[in-house]
């Protein structure tokens, strides 16, 4: 998962970097470094990001008025 995908996912979830970091259990600085290409997300962090996406998709399925899809690789 590259820096652009991470940023796109965070924005599609409508999270600030700070809120995204809280949800993932990392620091704001870590998210900032991922999005700026200074460092890369660990496999554990990527799993957590994917889990957030899946949770959002489930909520969207349960509430069809809240549409939108998130794709990641």
C-alpha positions in Angstrom: 0.0 0.0 0.0 1.7 3.2 -1.1 1.5 6.7 0.3 -1.2 7.8 -2.2 -3.4 4.9 -1.3 -3.1 5.6 2.4 -3.9 9.3 2.0 -6.9 8.4 -0.3 -8.2 5.9 2.2 -7.9 8.3 5.1 -9.6 11.1 3.2 -12.4 8.8 2.0 -13.0 7.8 5.7 -13.1 11.6 6.4 -10.4 11.3 9.1 -7.8 13.8 9.9 -4.3 12.4 10.2 -4.6 12.6 13.9 -7.9 10.7 14.0 -6.6 8.1 11.6 -3.6 7.6 13.8 -5.8 7.2 16.9 -7.9 4.6 15.1 -4.7 2.7 14.0 -2.9 3.0 17.4 0.0 4.9 15.9 1.2 8.5 16.3 0.1 11.4 14.1 3.7 11.7 13.0 3.7 8.1 11.8 0.7 8.7 9.5 2.3 11.9 8.3 5.5 10.1 7.4 3.6 7.4 5.5 1.7 9.9 3.5 4.8 11.9 2.7 6.8 8.8 1.7 9.3 9.2 4.4 8.5 5.7 5.8 6.2 2.8 4.8 3.4 1.3 6.8 4.2 -2.1 8.3 2.2 -5.1 7.4 0.4 -4.9 10.7 -0.6 -1.3 10.0 -1.8 -2.2 6.6 -3.9 -4.9 8.1 -5.4 -2.3 10.5 -6.1 0.1 7.6 -7.8 -2.7 5.7 -9.9 -3.5 8.8 -11.0 0.1 9.1 -12.1 0.1 5.4 -14.0 -3.2 5.8 -15.8 -1.8 8.9 -16.8 1.3 7.0 -18.0 -0.9 4.0 -20.1 -3.0 6.4 -21.7 0.1 7.9 -22.4 1.4 4.3 -24.1 -1.9 3.5 -26.2 -1.7 6.6 -27.1 2.0 5.9 -27.5 2.3 2.1 -28.0 6.1 2.4 -24.3 6.3 3.3 -22.8 5.3 0.0 -19.3 5.3 -1.3 -16.6 2.7 -1.9 -13.1 2.5 -0.9 -10.5 0.5 -2.9 -7.1 -0.6 -1.8 -4.5 -3.0 -3.1 
